[in-house]
């Protein structure tokens, strides 16, 4: 079983579009598994939820519409990591918007193997632990997952703010162009009015 977390800011529709266009996303890569329910989705934000609800609603585990209403904190990331680990899974995948520049971001997948990978890897066999080794490794895994979720949330928020800034800059430039065109039209009408009045004055004077 694979579990996915999809984060979104103002660009959740892009993640949803990626899912809809491909009929699956990078975090839905095991839909062909013989497991009748191979994927569970935790969706952040209403746009990603609305974009996926028609085609992938049966994979929804939880949706969090209010996640981006307040500031992004590590407490929020820890809560999401806890929710992800509430159901055991062979792997976890986070889909998020990775910031590249003010005008560009990419939908990126970050994958993790399940918590048991730490014990099986043997990396910590040479270390001594104060307390139960399994509990410590589980805490380390959850902390690492929370840090990764926090980083993805910040990348997402940065991409959103960059998109907002670009959109506002474009809107400001369009407004300036419109003001310039209206000012030019006003000046032309004003000059035409003045010319007409002067012509009438001159014609009246000549008739006298």
N, C-alpha and C positions, 0 to 999 in steps of 0.2 A: 504494500500500500504506500502511496505517496501522498504527502500533504503539502499544499501550497498556500502561501500568503501573498496576496496581491495588494500592493500599496498604490495609492493614487493621491494626486493633489488636484490641480485643475486639469490634469492630462490623463485622467483615468480612462477617458474615452479612447485614447490611443492604445492603451493596453487591451481594452475591450475589442477594439477594431482588429488588433493582432489576433486575438482569440477567435473572433467570428470569421475572419478571412481565411484562416488556416483550419477552421473547425476544431482546432485544439491549440493550446499554447505550449510554450516550453515547459510549463509546470504541469501540463496535462499529457505528458509524454508516455504514460503507461495506460492509456485508455483501452488498449488492446489486450490488457492482462486478463487472465481467466478469473481473477477476483471480481465479483459482481460490483464492488464499490471500491475501485483502486485509488481513487483520488478524493480528497476532501479539501475544500477551499475556504480560506478565511479572507474575506474581501474588505478592504478599507475604503470608505468613501462611497457616496451614492452614485457617482458617474460610472465607476467600474461595475458596481452592482447592477445598475440599470442596463448596462451594455451586455452583461453576461447572463442576466436572469432568464432570458428566453431560451438560450441554447445550453446553458450549463447549470441551471438552478438545482438540478438533482445532486450536484457535487458540493453545494454550499453547506458548510458546517456552521459558520457564523458570519455575519456582516456587521461592520462598525461604521455607522454613518457619521458619528460625531467625533471621529478620531482626529480630524484636522480643524475642529472648531477652536481648540485652544492651542497653546504652545506645544511644540514637540519636546518631550522630556524622556529621560532614560526610564522613568517609572512607567510611561506608556509602553516603551519598547519591552520592558521586563514583563509587563502584563501580557502583551501579545506573544512573547516567547513562551510564557507559562501556558497560554491557551493553545499554542501549537503543540506543546509537549503533553497536553492533557490527554491526547489520543496517540497511542504508540503508532509509529510509522517507520518504514524502512528508510525513507529519505524525506527531506524537506526542501522546498524550493520557494524562493522569494522572487516575485516579478516586480520590478520597480523601474522608475525613470532615472537613468544615470545621466548626470549633468556633464555636458561636453563643452558648451560655450553658451553665450547669452542667447543665441538663436538656434541651438541644436541640443537635443538630448536623445538618448537611445533607450528603448525598452530592453532591459537586461535581466537575465535570470541568474540567481545565485543559489547554488544547491549545496546541501549538507547531507551526509549520511546520518543514520540514526544514532542515538546516544551510545548504543552498545559498541560502536566502532572504537571508542577510546579504550575500553577494556581489552578488546581483541587485538588492537594494534601492537601492544607490548611496549609502547613508547615510555610508559611510566613504570615499567617493571623494576627499574633500578632505583626508584625513589621510595622513601619511607613516608608513610602517611600517619598523621595523628588523628585517629578515628577510623571509621569504616571507609575503605578505599572506594567501594562502589558509590557511596553517598557523595564523597568528595568529587569523584569523576562526574557524577550526575550534575552536581552544582557547577563544576567547571564548564560542562557542556551547555548548561542553561545560560550561564553568564556569557559565554562566547556567542551563543545564539542571540541573546538580548543585545549584545554590542553590535552584531551584524545587522539586526533589525533596526537598531537606532541609526546606524550609518545609512541604511537604505531610506529610512524616513527623512533624514536630513538631505540626502541626494534628491529625493522626491520633492521636498519643499523648496530646495534651491532651484530645481528645474521649473517648478510652478512660478516662483517669484521672477525668474528670468523671463518666462513667457509672458507674465503680466507686464513686466517692464517693457518688453519688446512691443506688446500690443498697445500699451499706453503711448509709447514713443511714436508708433505708426499713427495712432489716433490724433496725437498732437500735431504731427506733420500734415495730416489730412485736413485738420481744422485750420492750420495756418494757410494751406493752399486755398481752401475755400474762402477764407477771409480776404486773401489777396485778390481772388477772382471777383468777389463781391465788391471790394473797394474799387477795382478797375471799372466794373460795370457802373458803379455809382458815379465815379468821376466822369465817365463818358456821358451819362445821362445829364449830369449837372452841366457839363460843358455844352452839350447840345441845347439845353434850356437857355443858358446864358447867350449862346449864339443866336438862337431864335428871337430872344427879347431884344438884343442889339439890332438885329436885322429889322424888326418891327419899328424900333425907335428911329433908325436911319430912314426907313421908308416913310414914316410919318413926317419927319423933318423935311424931306425932299418934296412931299406933297404940299406942304405949307409954302 
